[in-house]
Amino acid sequence: MILFKNCKIYSPDPLKESEVLVVGDKIAAISDKISISGIDVQEIDLQGRYLVPGFIDQHVHVIGGGGQFGFSSMIPEVTVPELVQVGTTTVLGLLGTDGFVKQLQTLYSKTKALCEQGLSAYMLTSYYGLPERTMTGSVAEDLIFIDKVIGCKLAMSDDRSSFPTEQEILRLINQVRLGGFTSGKHGILHIHLGNLETKIDTLLSIVEKYPTLISYLSPTHCIRTRPLFDQCVEFAKKGGMMDISTGGTKFTDPWKAVGIALEQGAPPENLTFSSDGHGGVKRVNPETGEVTYTPAPLDINYKAFVNLVKDGVLPIEKALTLLTSNPAKNLSLKNKGKIAVGCDADFVVLDDSLAISEVYAMGRRRL
């Protein structure tokens, strides 16, 4: 049992209470004053610091991405210290263009390993292209029979994609939807977006014809280009989730893109951040011409959150939603993304400058 005292609680909305009791890996009570006698309780005085939900990163290459420039460009796996030092307590792992040399079984093993090491981890089946790759024979069966699979990956509007048609996308939506029905996971089709002129024309066509399918679509990399961004804002205004990648190609800084999206009428509860962490980043030494491949950073979600607050785009409670309650809603993780009784005890402790001082995952201190 852990009792957090003297803290400013953001759930992510600010709460008037200042104490949180954790029993095992769950939040047991939230109150102004919690008194417990006769039981050994560890008391942690946060001395007025912020206690906020653990961050959720819904797009990470947990077994490493890369491979686009040969075998030497493969990127290593993510480690738990890398994740917790940036406040990430829940992670969604996936494959990219590397679906031929990296296997779903390896991704599943890494996902389970992260859970055994104290974090919460989930994964997507399939990869960039079509035909889809699965572990059981179909996307729906992967969701039903494999505990950590909560959706499917696909790429579109990218010259490296398989150029999926509307009918092919609808068939995949059917698979994640039926798999989600049976498994109780809801199910999402997480779609990598490139910078081709087709943008999300196909997705907008689908939701125009079948509006009820919008909750199963999860487009990401929505700020690669301004025309793509503008279409994604329209998608968000129709009720869809709009994932703003803090890494990779982008037409403006992620926190600035949030401000523009809000000005254009995008609902704040439909915006999320994700890092694309541990994808491969090509670097060329301008003096020697030497080419190296390094892991894409994992700290950029946190940095974007800080910039949202410090640049005055959003107050802290609204900025937090892009890393907490909004991705939890997108992934249908009911016990994640908020500080509430019965939820998982995932916390980030921030000081007044928003620096991370402590991280707790499933009731145990990890940083």
N, C-alpha and C positions, 0 to 999 in steps of 0.2 A: 504493500500500500504506500502510495506517495501522496502527500498533501502539498500542493503549490499554494503559497500564501503571498499576499501583498503584490498582486500582479494586475496589470491592465489587460483584461480579456477581450479579444476580438474573435468573434465566432464564425465568420469574419465580421459580422456587425458587432459594434461595441456593446458589452454587457455591463450592467451596473455592479454585478458581483465581482469579488476579488480573490476568491479561493476555489480551487478545483481539487477534488479527490479522485485519485486513480486507484482502482482495484484490479490487479492483474494487468490485462491489456485494454481495459475499458474505462471510460469516464463514468464514475459512480455518482458524483454529486457536484453541483456548482452552487455556491452560496456566498453571502457576505462573511459568514463565520461558520466554520465547520469544526466541531469539537468531537474528538474520539478518545475514549478512555479504555484501558484494559487491553489494548491491541497495539502491537508495535507498528508505528507509522513513521516513515521517513518524511520529515518536513523540509521543504525547500522554499526559502524566502527569496523571491525574485526582486525585491527592493524596488518595486514600481515599474519593472520592465514589462514589455508587451509579451503576452502569451497568445500565439496565433496558431491556426491549424497547420499541420505539416503540409509541405508543398507537394503537389501532384504534377509529375512530368509525363505527359501522355504521348511522347514520341522520342524514344531513346533507342539507339542501336546497342543494346546491352551486351551483345557478343561481338561488337565492332562492325563497322560498315567498311566501305572502301572496295577495292578490287577493280575499279574502273580503269586503272592505269597499270594493270598487271598484278601478279601475286605479291609483289613487294609493297603494294599500296594497301594491303590489308591492315585494318586497325584492331588493336587489342580490345579485350573485354573491359566493361565498366567494373569498377570496384565499389564496395560499400562506402569506404571513406570519401571517395570522389562525390558520391551522391549526397551523403549527409552533411558534408561541409558546406553545401549550398542550400541546405534546408529541405532536400527532396526525401520524403519518407515513403512515397508511393510512386511506382514507375511502370510504364507500359512499354514493353519491349517489342521489337519488330525487325523484319528483314527489309532490305532495300533491293537494289539491283543485284545484290550478292546471293540471290536465292539459288544459284546453281552450285556455289562452292561452300555455302553455309546452310546448314540444314535446320528444319523446324525442331527436330529432336534436340539439337544442341541449344537452340533458343529456349525450349522448354526446360532443359536441364539447368540453364543459367537462371531462368525465372524461379525455379524451385530453390536454387542455391541462395538467391537473394532473400527469399522468404526465410530460409533456415538461418540466415545471418541477421535476421531481425527486421527487415523491411517488408513492405507489401509490394508484390510484383505480379503483373499480369502480362499477357502476350496476345498478339494477333497471329492468326494463321495466314498462310499464303505469303505472297511477296509482291514485287512490283508488277508482274506481268500476268498474262493468260496463256495457256490454261492455268487455273489456280493450282497451287500445290498444297496438299493437306497431309495429315498424319493418319487419318482413318478412312479416307476415301471420298469425303465430302466436307465442305465448310460447315454445314449444319451439324454433322456428326462430331466434328472437332469441338464445336461449342458444347454439344450435349455431353460428350464422354470425357473431355479433357478439362480438368478443373480450372486451369489458369487461362484458357482461351476465352476471350470475351468479344472477339470480332475478327475481321478480315482486312487485309491490306490490298490495295490496288493503286496503280498510277494512271494518270490521264493527262492530256494536254502537255505531254513531254516527249521530245524526240527519242527518248530511251524507253518509252512505254510501249505497250502492245496495242495502243490505239483502240481501247474498248468501245464497242457500240452501245447505244442506249439499251438495246435488248440484253446484251451481256451484263451490263450494270444492273438492270432489273433482276436478272437471274441471281446475281450475287446478293442483292438486297433480300430476295426471297430466301436464300440460304441463311443469312445472318438472322433474319426475322424468325424463321421457323426454328432454327437452332436456339435462338433466344427464348422463344415461347417455352420450349421444353425444359431448358436448363435454368430458367429464371434469371438470365443475365441481360436481358433485353437484346443485346447484340448491335454492333455498329459496323459499317463499311467505311474504313478510314482511308481516305483517298489523297495520295500525293498529287499535288498540282505542279505542273511545269509552267513554262512561260510562252507556250504556243498561243496563237491567236484564237484558238477554239475555247480557251478559258474554261468556264464551267457551263457552257451552253447546254450540254447534255443534262447536267444536274438540274438546271433551271427548267428544262423541258419536262423532266421526270416529275418534279414537284408541282408543276403547273397541271399536269394530267392526274397525278396521284398525290395530293397534298399530305395524306396521312403517312407517306413514306419518308418525310423529311427528317424525322427523329432518328432514322437508321443511317443517315449520311453524315459523315464527319470529314469534311474537306480540310486539308492542312496546307501550309506554305502559302497562305492567302495574300501575302504582301510582296510576292515576287515582282509584280508589275502593277502600275496604277490601274490599267483597265481590268486586270484580274481582281484586284482589290475592290474596285467599284461593284463588280458583279457579286463578289462575296458579301459585300454589305447588303445588297438586295436579298441575297439568300438568308442572311441573318434577320433581316426585317420580315421575312416570310415565316420566321420561327426556327430556322436552322442554326447550328453552331458554327462559328467562324474561328478557326484556329490560326493564330498569328505566330509564325515561327520566329523565335528571337535570333536564330542562327540562319545561315545560308543566304541566298540571294534575296535582296529586299530593296524596294524603291525608296524607303525612308526608314528611320529608326522605329523599332517596334512600339515604343511608348508614344511616339508621335502618331503612328498609324492608329492607335487606339483613340486618340483625340479626334482624328479625322473621321473615324468610323462613327463615333458618338455624335459628332456634328451632323453627319449624314443620316442620323436616325437609327443606327444599329442599337438594339437593346443591350445594355451593359451585361445582362445575365447570359447573353449568347456569345460572349467573347472569351477566348482562352489563349494562354501562352503555352508553347512547347519548345524544347531546345533543339531537337534533332541531334542531340549530343552523341558523341563517339561515331558520327559519320566521318568519312575521310575528307580532310582539307589539304589540297595541293598547295605547296609553297615553293617558289623558285627564288633562290638566292640571286639578287640582281648583280652581284659582283662575280660570282663563280659560275652561275647558271645551274648549280646543283639543285635537283628536285627532291623534296622530301614530302612525306605524307604524315600528318599529325591528326590526333583525334579532335573532332569538333568539340568545343567547350561545353560544359554542363552548367556553368555559373551564369549564363546569360539570361535565363528566366528571372533569377533573383535580381540581377542588375537592372533589368527592364522594370521590374516591380518598384525598385528604389527610385528609378528615374520618373516613373509615373507619379510618385508622391512628391519628390523634390522639385520636379518641373511644374507642379500644380495641375497636372492633367486630371488626377483623381485623388480624393482623400484616401487614407490608408485602408479603411474598411472596404472601399470599392476596388482599390487596386489589388487587394488580397484575393478578391473573387476570381481573378484570372488564373490564379495558381492553386485555388482551393475548391470552393463550392461549385464553380462553373465546370471545371474538368470532371469533378465528381458527378455532376449531373449528366455530362456528356457520356461518361462511361458507365452510368447507372451504379455507382459505388455508394450505396446508401449510408454506410458507416464512416465515410471519408469526407474530408473537405470542410468540416465544421467542428466546433467545440460544443457538444451537447451531451446530455446524459444518455448513455447507451452506445455512444460512438466510440470508435477506436481511439486510443490515447496516443495520437500523433501530434506533436507540438514543435513549434520553432519559437525560441525565446529571442526577442529583438530588444536592443537598447534604444535610447531616444534618437540615435542617429540611424536606426534601422539596421545596424550591424548584427549579424547572427552571433549569439554567444553560447547557446545550447540547443541541442536537437534531441527530441525523444521520439521513438518509434515503437508502437505497440507497448507502451508503458515502460520502456527502458531507455536510459540515456545512451545515445549513440555518439554524441559530440559534446 
